[in-house]
Amino acid sequence: MNKFFVVDTMCNNMRLDRFLRNKLGKIPQGLIEKNLRSGKIKLNKKKVKSSIKLKIDDKISLFNFSFKERASQEKIKFNPTNTIIKANESLIIDNNKDFVVLNKSAGISVQGGTKSKKNLIDIFSKSKIFENTKPFSVHRLDKDTSGVFIIAKNRETAQLLTSLFRLRKVYKTYLAICHGEVEKNSGIWNDDLIRYDNGKKILEKAKTIFRVIDKNTNSSLIEMKPITGRKHQLRKQLLNIGHPIYGDTKYKLENSNKGINKNLMLHSYQIKFMIKEKKYTFKALLPDYFQKLIKSKRLNF
């Protein structure tokens, strides 16, 4: 493959390796490094490192560069109908020049994966709200979790918000309905959570501040403020104390009735952060199914 790319405003300040993956697909990092060292990939006719930040009008040249990408690894873009686009636009809480905040529905992914599936980034890329730009994902929210979600409108804002999340300067509050009566009314969970990466066991420190809003012998309504941002952190921590979330089919007790509710009762209720000394606070209304379970379990909110 011999070709070249010119960096536009949308890719300004992006790392070279990330730029290549955006343009060419899911290329292994090792392959990018190898071709940079051999001079098959050059920036403005010079050898550079993969971590270099690009500037507008930079020219990236590829010489005799080839890679194999399995079809199963290709991200297939979701092509939304106008009905789906309008339905998701109706969930917007705030829309300004830099970002959009919406009350994400449960059951929809933030980004597309290796299978063709509905996701917010592909949906909003077709929305008139992003007509002269494109949507940028700045944080995670599980597919089955509802609530406050932010999508940036430009790269500068995306980088800023991503940094705020990484530096723990974005303060998130979640609500969950879980099985059983949680013993302590408030406190801090400090856990060593386990995850696996290519079969390798990894321990990650996880910290969450919690407060029980209401409880009875059957159920508890809990407010949680995660300090760290581990994958499935809140779901794992509630299982660790023996009170998994209703509707969680992954992190559940063996004797729990997995058919008790089809929805995961975890909701991103509030997000707070500050940009240039301006404070932002956004809240997302509880889904109808969440409110119904609160009532049916005789909990107060």
C-alpha positions, 0 to 999 in steps of 0.5 A, spaced: 500 500 500 502 506 497 498 512 500 498 519 504 493 522 508 493 530 510 491 532 517 485 536 518 482 540 523 478 534 526 485 530 527 489 536 530 493 534 536 491 527 535 497 521 536 500 518 530 498 511 532 491 513 533 490 517 527 493 511 523 488 506 526 482 511 525 484 511 517 486 504 516 482 500 522 484 495 528 492 495 526 496 492 532 501 497 535 507 492 534 506 493 526 505 500 527 512 501 531 515 496 526 513 500 520 515 507 523 522 504 524 523 501 517 521 508 514 515 505 511 511 510 515 513 517 515 511 524 517 512 530 513 518 525 509 521 524 516 521 518 521 518 519 527 515 516 533 508 513 534 506 518 540 508 524 536 502 529 536 499 531 529 498 538 526 494 541 521 496 540 514 501 535 516 502 529 511 503 522 513 506 517 507 505 510 507 510 506 503 509 499 501 505 498 507 501 492 508 497 489 514 492 483 515 486 485 518 481 479 519 474 481 517 471 479 524 475 485 527 472 490 522 468 495 526 461 495 522 458 502 522 451 502 524 446 505 519 440 509 523 434 510 521 431 517 522 426 514 527 432 512 531 436 518 530 430 523 532 428 518 538 435 519 541 435 526 540 429 527 544 433 524 550 438 530 550 438 534 556 443 540 554 446 542 547 451 547 547 457 549 542 462 544 545 458 538 547 451 534 548 448 531 554 443 526 554 439 521 558 442 515 555 437 509 554 439 502 557 440 497 552 444 501 547 452 501 546 456 508 546 461 505 540 460 500 535 464 493 536 466 487 532 459 486 530 453 490 527 449 493 533 446 500 535 450 505 538 450 512 540 456 515 536 454 512 529 447 514 531 449 522 532 454 522 527 448 522 522 444 527 526 444 534 524 446 536 531 453 534 528 452 536 521 459 540 521 463 536 526 463 529 528 461 526 535 467 524 540 466 519 546 469 522 552 467 517 557 464 510 558 457 507 560 455 500 560 450 498 554 445 496 560 446 502 564 442 508 563 443 515 565 447 522 564 452 521 558 456 526 554 458 527 547 463 532 545 462 536 539 470 537 537 476 535 538 479 540 543 473 539 548 473 531 547 481 532 549 479 537 555 473 532 558 477 526 557 483 529 561 477 531 566 475 524 567 482 521 567 484 526 573 477 524 577 475 532 576 468 529 574 464 527 579 459 522 578 453 519 582 449 513 580 443 510 583 442 502 584 436 498 586 439 491 589 437 485 592 437 485 600 438 489 606 444 493 606 447 493 613 451 499 613 447 506 611 454 509 609 461 508 608 466 507 603 468 501 599 475 499 598 476 493 593 481 489 589 477 488 583 479 482 578 479 482 571 483 478 566 487 481 560 488 475 555 488 470 560 492 474 565 489 476 572 490 483 574 488 486 580 485 493 580 484 498 586 477 500 586 474 506 591 466 508 592 463 512 596 456 510 598 449 512 602 443 508 603 437 512 601 432 507 603 432 499 605 427 494 607 428 486 608 427 485 601 431 491 597 435 497 598 436 503 594 443 506 594 447 512 592 454 511 589 459 516 588 465 512 584 472 515 586 476 510 581 473 508 574 474 500 573 470 496 568 463 494 572 466 497 578 459 498 582 456 492 579 462 488 582 462 491 589 455 490 590 456 483 589 462 483 593 458 485 599 452 480 597 447 485 594 447 484 587 443 489 582 436 487 580 437 485 573 444 484 573 445 477 569 453 477 570 454 479 577 449 475 581 448 470 586 447 463 584 441 462 588 438 469 585 432 469 580 435 472 574 428 473 571 426 477 576 427 483 572 429 484 565 433 491 566 439 492 569 437 497 575 443 502 575 442 509 573 447 514 572 443 520 575 448 526 576 455 529 573 458 535 576 465 538 573 468 545 572 470 548 565 474 555 565 471 556 572 464 555 570 460 549 574 456 544 570 451 540 573 447 535 569 441 530 572 438 524 568 431 522 570 430 515 572 427 511 567 419 508 568 422 501 569 426 504 575 421 508 578 416 502 578 421 497 581 422 502 587 415 503 588 414 495 587 419 494 592 416 499 597 422 504 597 422 511 598 426 516 593 
